[in-house]
């Protein structure tokens, strides 16, 4: 009984998180589209919202994450008004984190109860 209850909880949380990932991936696509249009400030804000939405769920013990350092540069660039650089860095970092998150989930789905 406990095993089925736990499985139900995991399915519910996975479903809720899947909806969050759809939003994060949508923000990434929006940010990349804004870069294509030359709307760098909008792109920066879309990708930073995606980064906040994703949180640290992409991390695993096997990953060394250097995107945090890059995001500091993006933030400084944005404060200086250089949204072209800020958007490129923030959207690239979000893309990397989404890739890591999806890779971690693919490996995790191989685990059988």
Residue pairs with C-beta under 8 A, 6 or more apart in sequence:
3 113
7 113
17 57
20 53
20 54
21 54
21 98
21 101
23 50
23 53
24 50
24 53
24 54
24 94
24 98
25 50
25 98
27 46
27 47
27 49
27 50
27 53
27 94
28 46
28 47
28 50
28 91
28 94
28 95
28 98
30 43
30 46
31 42
31 43
31 44
31 46
31 47
31 50
31 87
31 90
31 91
31 94
32 43
32 91
33 43
34 40
34 42
34 43
34 46
34 87
35 43
35 87
35 88
35 91
40 83
40 84
40 86
40 87
41 78
41 83
41 87
43 83
43 87
43 90
43 91
44 74
44 78
44 83
44 86
44 87
44 90
44 91
46 91
47 87
47 90
47 91
47 93
47 94
48 74
48 90
50 94
50 98
51 71
51 90
51 93
51 94
51 97
54 94
54 97
54 98
54 101
57 101
58 65
58 97
58 98
58 100
58 101
58 104
59 65
59 100
60 100
60 104
63 100
63 104
65 97
65 100
67 93
67 96
67 97
70 89
70 92
70 93
71 89
71 90
71 93
73 85
73 89
74 85
74 86
74 87
74 89
74 90
74 93
75 86
77 83
77 85
77 86
77 89
78 86
